[in-house]
């Protein structure tokens, strides 16, 4: 199970679901506490801004970030829940959750997986840049990007409501 949510709900979500793995996707320099009860080797921290094209003064997601995310998912045995979070639980974290769905269901249609994500989170707006980088690593030939473009921007929200996916 993958739990997706915002930074301010990390510890309650870990405690509620018994998560043993955490993916943190935040802007460089964002202050945050280490989640309690999570071994350091089970906590992936990636720092980049939530942007989809280069912007002065901002760090975009890079191919190395997509590679580290995919490797972390591959090392997860899926026996225990994983929490994926970003600042608001809307863009970077939903992109990571979508990437996980595509990885763990390689025969599934990417568009169906994107609509599954949208059904779980009406505000989900996966970051297209990190999705495109993962699409390339996973050899999906642009299908992941097309799928998130198909679902479009999610409902307006300041913060996403936490949700669960079963990869």
Rosetta silent file (secondary structure, phi, psi, omega in degrees, C-alpha in Angstrom):
SEQUENCE: XXXXXXXXXXXXXXXXXXXXXXXXXXXXXXXXXXXXXXXXXXXXXXXXXXXXXXXXXXXXXXXXXXXXXXXXXXXXXXXXXXXXXXXXXXXXXXXXXXXXXXXXXXXXXXXXXXXXXXXXXXXXXXXXXXXXXXXXXXXXXXXXXXXXXXXXXXXXXXXXXXXXXXX
SCORE:     score description
SCORE:     0.000 S_00000001
   1 L     0.000  138.729  174.913    0.000    0.000    0.000 S_00000001
   2 E  -115.041  125.173  176.196    1.153    3.505   -0.834 S_00000001
   3 E  -102.846  134.243 -179.449   -0.161    6.378    1.245 S_00000001
   4 E  -120.747  134.624  179.517    0.101    9.844   -0.309 S_00000001
   5 E  -166.744 -178.607 -179.652   -0.166   13.066    1.635 S_00000001
   6 E   -87.622  165.210 -178.617    1.225   16.472    2.552 S_00000001
   7 H   -55.584  -42.458 -174.341    4.202   17.261    4.768 S_00000001
   8 H   -71.838   -2.146  178.610    2.106   18.380    7.733 S_00000001
   9 H  -118.110   11.307 -175.095    0.450   14.949    7.997 S_00000001
  10 H   -56.324  -58.365 -174.977    3.562   12.747    7.683 S_00000001
  11 H   -64.483  -44.600  177.030    3.798   11.443   11.244 S_00000001
  12 H   -59.654  -36.671  179.362    0.060   10.892   11.754 S_00000001
  13 H   -69.975  -39.190  175.869   -0.106    8.962    8.451 S_00000001
  14 H   -60.243  -48.634 -178.188    2.919    6.828    9.389 S_00000001
  15 H   -64.272  -42.823 -177.921    1.363    6.065   12.760 S_00000001
  16 H   -64.536  -42.391 -172.683   -2.112    5.393   11.340 S_00000001
  17 H  -101.553   -8.099 -178.015   -0.994    3.042    8.558 S_00000001
  18 L    69.835   34.271 -179.923    2.162    1.530   10.053 S_00000001
  19 L   -62.460  140.468  177.949    4.333    2.754    7.184 S_00000001
  20 L  -114.515   -9.153 -179.943    7.902    1.480    7.257 S_00000001
  21 E  -130.699  145.469 -179.653    9.190    3.360    4.192 S_00000001
  22 E  -138.236  137.021  170.072    8.964    7.054    3.341 S_00000001
  23 E  -114.487  121.872  178.255    9.640    9.093    0.215 S_00000001
  24 E  -107.464  124.818 -179.608   10.108   12.804    0.868 S_00000001
  25 E  -126.104   97.662 -175.103    9.878   15.123   -2.163 S_00000001
  26 E  -133.421  164.315  174.158   10.504   18.720   -1.116 S_00000001
  27 L   -69.286  147.844  177.075   12.117   21.906   -2.347 S_00000001
  28 L   -54.678  136.061  176.942   15.765   22.328   -1.343 S_00000001
  29 L    83.816   -0.377  178.630   16.061   23.885    2.089 S_00000001
  30 L   -70.460  122.013  179.221   12.519   23.067    3.208 S_00000001
  31 L   -70.579  137.618  176.237   12.674   22.402    6.946 S_00000001
  32 L  -161.287  149.327  178.102   11.237   19.083    8.043 S_00000001
  33 L   -85.784  150.789  173.102   11.709   16.607   10.847 S_00000001
  34 L   -69.080  133.963  179.898   12.880   13.069   10.267 S_00000001
  35 L   -64.545  137.657  179.953    9.851   10.800   10.605 S_00000001
  36 L   -74.611  138.808  175.968    9.847    8.828   13.835 S_00000001
  37 L    84.883    4.861 -179.799   10.141    5.066   13.577 S_00000001
  38 L  -109.858  121.347  177.758   11.566    5.034   10.035 S_00000001
  39 L   -63.988  141.374 -177.489   15.069    3.604    9.564 S_00000001
  40 H   -53.652  -35.411 -179.407   17.320    6.011    7.616 S_00000001
  41 H   -74.819   -7.687  177.075   17.828    3.466    4.813 S_00000001
  42 H  -107.250   17.574  179.314   14.044    3.309    4.399 S_00000001
  43 E  -127.844  106.254  176.631   13.684    7.050    3.929 S_00000001
  44 E   -91.231  127.018  178.690   14.381    8.461    0.470 S_00000001
  45 E  -118.524  118.782  176.896   14.779   12.237    0.399 S_00000001
  46 E  -120.925  132.244 -175.706   14.732   14.024   -2.954 S_00000001
  47 E  -119.222  110.622  173.611   14.988   17.788   -3.127 S_00000001
  48 L  -157.876  159.462  179.933   13.737   19.714   -6.144 S_00000001
  49 L   -80.429  158.442  179.594   11.139   22.375   -6.803 S_00000001
  50 L   -85.413   73.552  179.835    7.688   21.611   -8.132 S_00000001
  51 L  -127.937  156.937 -179.548    8.352   22.976  -11.609 S_00000001
  52 L  -115.501   -0.106  174.624    7.877   21.474  -15.059 S_00000001
  53 L  -151.736  157.915 -177.898   10.359   23.642  -16.957 S_00000001
  54 L   -56.876  139.432  176.595   13.567   25.447  -16.007 S_00000001
  55 L  -140.912  133.902  177.911   13.129   28.576  -13.879 S_00000001
  56 L   -53.690  135.003  177.241   15.862   30.846  -12.561 S_00000001
  57 L    79.286    4.468 -179.357   16.600   30.156   -8.920 S_00000001
  58 L  -122.205  147.933  178.425   14.761   26.821   -8.907 S_00000001
  59 L  -101.059  116.493  178.693   16.037   23.248   -8.967 S_00000001
  60 L   -81.070  160.578  169.625   14.096   21.050  -11.409 S_00000001
  61 L   -63.081  145.298 -177.756   13.689   17.311  -10.987 S_00000001
  62 L  -120.090  166.021  178.503   16.544   15.529  -12.754 S_00000001
  63 H   -57.076  -37.725  178.890   16.997   12.128  -14.362 S_00000001
  64 H   -62.450  -35.470  177.168   19.061   11.065  -11.324 S_00000001
  65 H   -64.412  -45.279  178.110   16.073   11.869   -9.077 S_00000001
  66 H   -61.289  -41.902  178.745   13.808    9.666  -11.188 S_00000001
  67 H   -62.664  -42.715  178.933   16.426    6.913  -11.100 S_00000001
  68 H   -66.505  -39.712  178.546   16.754    7.076   -7.303 S_00000001
  69 H   -62.493  -47.707  179.935   12.975    7.051   -6.888 S_00000001
  70 H   -62.656  -43.363  178.640   12.590    4.022   -9.147 S_00000001
  71 H   -61.825  -40.084  179.252   15.443    2.193   -7.395 S_00000001
  72 H   -64.183  -44.335  176.836   13.862    2.889   -3.998 S_00000001
  73 H   -62.194  -41.186 -179.059   10.521    1.517   -5.184 S_00000001
  74 H   -64.056  -32.822 -179.810   12.265   -1.550   -6.642 S_00000001
  75 H   -78.766  -14.931 -179.229   13.967   -2.255   -3.303 S_00000001
  76 L   -75.762  128.243 -177.737   10.666   -2.062   -1.394 S_00000001
  77 L   -81.330   -6.491  177.111    9.260   -5.537   -0.717 S_00000001
  78 L    66.122   13.513  176.254    5.668   -4.167   -0.582 S_00000001
  79 L   -77.149  -37.903 -178.835    4.909   -6.109    2.602 S_00000001
  80 L  -113.788  153.707 -178.416    4.562   -2.960    4.677 S_00000001
  81 L   -63.578  152.044  174.701    3.029    0.386    3.700 S_00000001
  82 E  -120.967  136.599  174.325    5.044    3.213    2.177 S_00000001
  83 E  -101.444  131.108  174.257    4.267    6.901    2.644 S_00000001
  84 E  -118.803  125.308 -178.508    5.009    9.272   -0.224 S_00000001
  85 E  -140.461  155.787  170.081    4.744   12.965    0.556 S_00000001
  86 E  -133.547 -162.229 -178.316    5.581   16.398   -0.748 S_00000001
  87 L   -62.898  -52.793 -174.138    4.698   19.849    0.559 S_00000001
  88 L  -107.336  -12.620 -177.447    0.998   19.803   -0.352 S_00000001
  89 L    75.161   29.324 -175.609    0.375   16.201   -1.403 S_00000001
  90 L  -121.021  -42.483 -169.290   -0.795   17.283   -4.853 S_00000001
  91 L  -114.234  -66.199 -177.227    1.978   17.285   -7.464 S_00000001
  92 H   -64.450  -43.994 -177.759    5.374   15.726   -6.664 S_00000001
  93 H   -69.958  -36.480  178.623    3.938   13.001   -4.433 S_00000001
  94 H   -71.231  -30.917  174.007    1.133   12.097   -6.843 S_00000001
  95 H   -63.145  -45.253  179.699    3.705   11.883   -9.650 S_00000001
  96 H   -62.974  -41.220  179.122    5.734    9.447   -7.535 S_00000001
  97 H   -63.708  -41.451  177.484    2.629    7.398   -6.737 S_00000001
  98 H   -63.112  -41.162  177.486    1.733    7.249  -10.431 S_00000001
  99 H   -59.447  -43.709  179.057    5.289    6.140  -11.235 S_00000001
 100 H   -61.797  -44.122  177.651    4.954    3.356   -8.659 S_00000001
 101 H   -57.083  -45.570 -179.653    1.666    2.199  -10.193 S_00000001
 102 H   -64.230  -38.655  179.608    3.294    2.046  -13.620 S_00000001
 103 H   -65.767  -47.663 -172.459    6.298    0.155  -12.256 S_00000001
 104 H   -82.901  -10.436  175.530    4.342   -2.421  -10.304 S_00000001
 105 L  -128.734   67.267 -172.746    1.747   -2.967  -13.030 S_00000001
 106 L   -61.778  -23.766 -179.648    3.906   -3.029  -16.153 S_00000001
 107 L   -90.076   -8.639 -177.141    1.177   -4.549  -18.335 S_00000001
 108 L   -75.331  151.795  176.267   -1.484   -2.032  -17.291 S_00000001
 109 L   -73.323  128.147 -177.001   -2.569    0.807  -19.534 S_00000001
 110 H   -59.647  -36.966  179.738   -1.008    4.054  -18.296 S_00000001
 111 H   -64.190  -41.880  177.228   -4.205    5.987  -18.948 S_00000001
 112 H   -61.881  -40.526  178.465   -6.203    3.597  -16.762 S_00000001
 113 H   -65.930  -38.242  178.146   -3.623    3.999  -13.998 S_00000001
 114 H   -65.009  -39.946  177.667   -3.809    7.789  -14.290 S_00000001
 115 H   -70.449  -29.853  173.298   -7.599    7.671  -13.964 S_00000001
 116 H   -64.062  -42.803  176.004   -7.212    5.372  -10.953 S_00000001
 117 H   -60.058  -47.376 -179.561   -4.987    8.041   -9.409 S_00000001
 118 H   -61.463  -39.108  178.708   -7.558   10.735  -10.208 S_00000001
 119 H   -64.051  -35.809  179.500  -10.349    8.648   -8.648 S_00000001
 120 H   -75.039  -29.260 -176.521   -8.291    8.317   -5.461 S_00000001
 121 L  -144.438   99.967  179.113   -7.406   12.024   -5.392 S_00000001
 122 L   -58.881  -24.956 -179.150   -9.523   14.623   -7.186 S_00000001
 123 L   -90.915   -5.113 -177.133   -6.769   17.226   -6.606 S_00000001
 124 L   -55.836  126.177  176.248   -3.926   15.070   -7.976 S_00000001
 125 L  -136.701   77.631 -173.829   -1.885   16.990  -10.527 S_00000001
 126 L   -56.210  133.936  177.963    1.233   14.849  -11.101 S_00000001
 127 L   -61.022  114.453 -175.190    4.365   16.824  -11.881 S_00000001
 128 H   -64.737  -30.706 -177.613    4.824   16.185  -15.626 S_00000001
 129 H   -69.314  -47.516  179.356    8.591   16.651  -15.566 S_00000001
 130 H   -66.914  -34.366  175.904    9.318   13.940  -12.996 S_00000001
 131 H   -63.655  -42.925 -178.820    6.780   11.691  -14.757 S_00000001
 132 H   -65.745  -36.371  177.907    8.531   12.274  -18.100 S_00000001
 133 H   -66.152  -42.667  178.106   11.926   11.441  -16.592 S_00000001
 134 H   -68.545  -38.082  177.177   10.570    8.218  -15.097 S_00000001
 135 H   -54.589  -43.626 -179.869    8.748    7.415  -18.355 S_00000001
 136 H   -66.462  -46.220 -179.994   12.109    7.477  -20.097 S_00000001
 137 H   -61.233  -40.292 -177.264   13.836    5.317  -17.456 S_00000001
 138 H   -83.817   -3.995  178.391   10.991    2.789  -17.535 S_00000001
 139 L    66.968   38.184 -178.178   10.861    2.719  -21.340 S_00000001
 140 L   -91.287    3.386  171.880    7.184    3.693  -21.545 S_00000001
 141 L    54.643   38.411  176.238    7.736    5.719  -24.731 S_00000001
 142 L    85.207   -3.971 -177.183    5.849    8.811  -23.578 S_00000001
 143 H   -66.707  -33.876  178.731    2.707    6.928  -22.551 S_00000001
 144 H   -66.358  -42.021  179.645    3.020    7.991  -18.892 S_00000001
 145 H   -64.339  -46.389  179.074    3.250   11.654  -19.876 S_00000001
 146 H   -59.588  -37.785 -178.771    0.269   11.366  -22.215 S_00000001
 147 H   -66.079  -43.189  179.373   -1.733    9.696  -19.448 S_00000001
 148 H   -72.331  -29.496  173.787   -1.150   12.491  -16.913 S_00000001
 149 H   -66.424  -35.560 -179.207   -1.900   15.055  -19.615 S_00000001
 150 H   -64.269  -40.000  179.754   -5.160   13.195  -20.294 S_00000001
 151 H   -78.298  -18.543  175.563   -6.367   13.511  -16.697 S_00000001
 152 L    67.429 -169.386 -179.715   -5.336   17.163  -16.669 S_00000001
 153 L   -70.567  139.760  177.791   -5.094   19.445  -13.706 S_00000001
 154 L   -76.477  178.242  177.807   -6.844   18.247  -10.582 S_00000001
 155 L   -61.133  143.172  178.246   -9.404   20.143   -8.553 S_00000001
 156 L   -60.162  133.848  178.660   -8.099   23.331   -6.965 S_00000001
 157 L  -159.821  144.503  174.092   -6.861   22.718   -3.439 S_00000001
 158 L   -76.070  -32.238 -177.453   -4.383   24.302   -1.066 S_00000001
 159 L  -148.359  137.879  178.848   -3.554   20.845    0.255 S_00000001
 160 L   -75.809  147.525  174.029   -4.385   17.376   -0.978 S_00000001
 161 L   -79.622  129.623  179.537   -6.465   15.010    1.101 S_00000001
 162 L   -55.728  145.780  179.365   -4.372   11.931    1.990 S_00000001
 163 E  -147.434  168.546 -176.536   -5.233    8.813   -0.001 S_00000001
 164 E  -124.244  139.757  172.816   -4.153    5.212   -0.490 S_00000001
 165 E  -123.950  150.850  176.730   -3.223    3.267   -3.622 S_00000001
 166 L  -116.526   99.504 -176.100   -2.578   -0.445   -3.932 S_00000001
 167 L   -68.832    0.000    0.000    0.178   -0.973   -6.510 S_00000001
